[in-house]
Amino acid sequence: MKKYKPSFNKPSAKDDQGVRAKKHLGQHFLTDENIASKIADTLSYEGYDKVLEIGPGMGVLTKYLLEKKSEIHVIEIDTESVAYLESNYLHLRGRIHEKDFLKHDLSEIFRDEQFAIIGNFPYNISTQIVFKVLELRDQIPEFSGMFQKEVAKRICEKEGNKTYGILSVLTQAFYEAEYLFTVPPSVFNPPPKVDSGVLRLTRKDNFTLPCDEKLFFRVVKTAFNQRRKTMRNSLKIFNLPDNLREDAIFGLRPEQLSFQQFIELTQKIEPYAISGK
């Protein structure tokens, strides 16, 4: 496939200087072209025609995405970055959305179509991005990108580990989660104080849970909010009957339960939580 080359206008003095990274936006601009290309290759680009990049900055990842067969959209809250992209990436005209990803209604861009998400995500909102992806899981078959390494590992962690938590269970209930590779601070401007990690989420073929999904979310969050307690004690708020609470699963701590066991637990609780018995 023919390689995409950005169409550059004559840069202004501001463009010569690039875009200033803003601490309050959690910006750390990736400067390594090889890593940018490698991240662009983490998506399969199959089963959907559109891709949304979150926080493109100066487009180091964007230019590699534009080589792919999908229609690329970018969403960026930083007005300076938006101006830079509009000046230097003419192929993106009409597909640069100056919006806050966490607040914007994405149906205005994609309606009810399937689309993937990718990005070098700001550390300060990365977990919120994942929670929004979970809300939009009906439309997002694939998701990949860069997080703080600790967060990426937590999302992909399995039961039995201290880093396993709410985000691990909720994500893995709907997606296959893979930790792909680690990225050092030296390839960013400015460099963060910690390593970064790239992960990929691939939606499961059957991503509808065999239980009440709102209750499932509530059970998981309630359990991990008191993670040192057994399920018997942390789930007292549900006022479950004593005979049910004698089930062996209630003697475990939340970090010991796989997402499948949390589904089974929700199924056990459901008749009482829904009916109020």
N, C-alpha and C positions, 0 to 999 in steps of 0.2 A: 504494500500500500504506500502511496506517495506520502512522504513526510510533510507534516504541516509546518509552515514557517509563519510566525506572526507578521501581520501587515503593519509596519510601523509608520506613523506619521513623523514628521520632524519633531523631535522632542523639545519640550519647553525646558527652561532652567529647572523647574520643579521636577520634571520627569528625569532629567540628568541625575538628580540626587536620589531618585527612586522615592519610595514611600517610607515615611518614618514609622517604625514600629511603636505602637502605643500600649503602654503597660496596662491601662485600665481595660483594654480589649483583649488582653492576654496574648498579644501578637508576638510570635517568634517566627520569622520568615525563613523557610527552608532555602538553602543556597546550593545544595548538592544536586546536580542534574541527574546523576545516576540513580540516586534514591528517589527523586521525583518520578523518573521513568518506571522504576520498580513498583512504586505505589500505584501508578496508573494501571499497571498490569495485574493488580490484585483482583480487579473485577473481571467477570467472565464475559460481560456485555451480551448475555444470552437471556432471552425471555422478557426483554424490555427494550424499548427504543430510546429512552431518555435517561440522562444522568444529571444529578444535581451536585455540584461541588460547593461545600460550605467554606466560607472564609478564604477565597483564592489569593488575597494579598496582591502580589505583583505577578501572579500567574505562572510561577515556576512549575507547578503541577498541571495547571490548565493547558499549557501548550502540548503536553503529552496526551492529555485527554482528548484534545481536538484532533489527534491522529486516529482516534477510534471511530468505529462505525456509528456510534450512538450520537444523538442530538444532545449537546452539552449546554447546560444552564449553570450559572453561578449565582450565589446569593451572598451578599457582602454588606455589612452594616457601616463600614468605614468609608466615608465619602471620599477621602483621598485615594484609597485603593480603587474605588469605583471610577474615579476620574482617570487614573492611570490605565485601567483595563480598557476603558472606552477609547482612550487615545492610542493604545498599542495593540489591542486585540480586536481588530475590525470584524473578524469572523464571528465574534460574539454579539454583534449589534442586535438589540432586541431581546437578548437572553441574559443580560446582566441585571440582576434584581437587587436594587438597593433597599434591602429589608432586613429585619431581625428574624433569623430562622426560627427562633423559639416562639415568636409571637405571630408570625405571618401564616395566613391560611394558604397552604400549598395547593389547594384545589384551584386557586386562581391561576396557577401556573400549569398544573398537570391534570386538572379536572379529576376524572376517576381512573386515569391511566397508571400503569405500572412504571416505576422509575427506581433507579439505584441512587445511593448517596455515597459520596467519597469526600475526603478532605484531610487537611492538616489542622486538626481541631484545636481551638483555644482551650488550654487546660482548665480555665475557670468555668467553662460551661459544658465540658465534654460529657459529663454524666447526664446532664439535662438533655443533651442532644440524643443520647441513647434512649432515654425515657420517651422522648417525642417520637423516635423511630418505632418504639414498641406500640405507641398509640396509633401509628400509621402503618402497622405491619401488613394490613390487607393490600397496601399499594407498594410496599418496599421489599422486593424479593432478595435484594443483596445490598450490603453495606460494608464499606471498608475505610480505613483511615488511621491516622496517627493520634495517639493519646500519650499522656504521661505513662511511662512504662508500668508503674504500679497499678494504674487504673485499667490498662489493657489486660494485664495479668489477672486482675480481680474479675473482670467480665468473663474471662475464659476459664477461670479456676473451677475445679471439681470439688465435690463435698469432701469433708475431712480435713480441710485446711483453714487456718485462721483468716485468710484473705477472702475466703468464700462468703458471699453475703447476698443481700437483696438483689443487687444488680446481676450477679451471677445466675441466680435462680430464675428471675423474670426473663432475662435474655435467653437463657438456654431452654426455656420452656417453648419458645417459638422459633429459635434460630440455632443452627450449628455454629459454634464459636471457635475460631482458630487464631491462636497467637502466631504471627508470621515471622517477624524479625525485630531486632532492637536497633535503635538509631541513637548515636552519641550526640551530646550537646554541641560539639564542635561544628556541626553542619548547619547551624541556625544563626541568624542574626536578629536580635542579640541571642547568644547561647543561653538556654535555660540552665537551671542548676541541677537538673536530673536527666536521666536517660528517657528517651521516648520509645514507644512500642507500637508497631503496626498490627492491626487485627483485621479479620474478615468475618462477617456474619452472613450466613446463607440460610434463608428462610426454609423451614421444613416443609415437606410436601403436604403434610397434614398439620397445620398450625392452629387448628381449633381445639381448645382443651375440652376434655370430657367431664367438665365440671363448670360451676358458675365462675366465670373469669374474674368478675369484680371481687368475689369472695376469695378467690385464689390470691389475688394481689393483696388483699387485706390480711389474710393469714400469713403470708410470707413477711410482709412489713411488720406486723405485730410480733411475730416470732423473733425476728432479728433485732428489733428495737430493745429486746431483753435477751440478747444472745447467750448470756451466761446461764440462763435458767433453762430447765427442761421445758418441753412443749406443754407438759401438764400445768406448769406454773405460768408460763408466758401467755397461754391462751385462756386464762381464767375469765377474761372479759367476755367470752362467748357463752359462759354459764352452761357448760356441757354437762350431761348427766354423769354420775360417778362411774357407772358401768362402762361407758365409752372411754372415759379418761384412764381406765385401767388397761386399755390397749397398749401393747409394747411400744408403739410408735411415739406415745406421749412421754415415754421415759427418756427420749433422746433430746439432745440439744439441736438447735436449728442447723448448725454447721455440719451435722452428721447426716442430714437428709438430702438426698438427691432431688432434683426438680421433679422426677417421677413420683417420689415419695411425698412431696408437697402436694402434688395433684391427688394422690390417694388420700392424704390427710384431709384435703378440702372436701373430697367426696364423702368422707366419714362425717365431717362437721355439717355439711350442706343441709341435711334434713332438719337439723335443729336451728341452724343459723337463719335459714330462709323462712321456716315456719314460726320461729320464735319459741319453740318448745324448750 
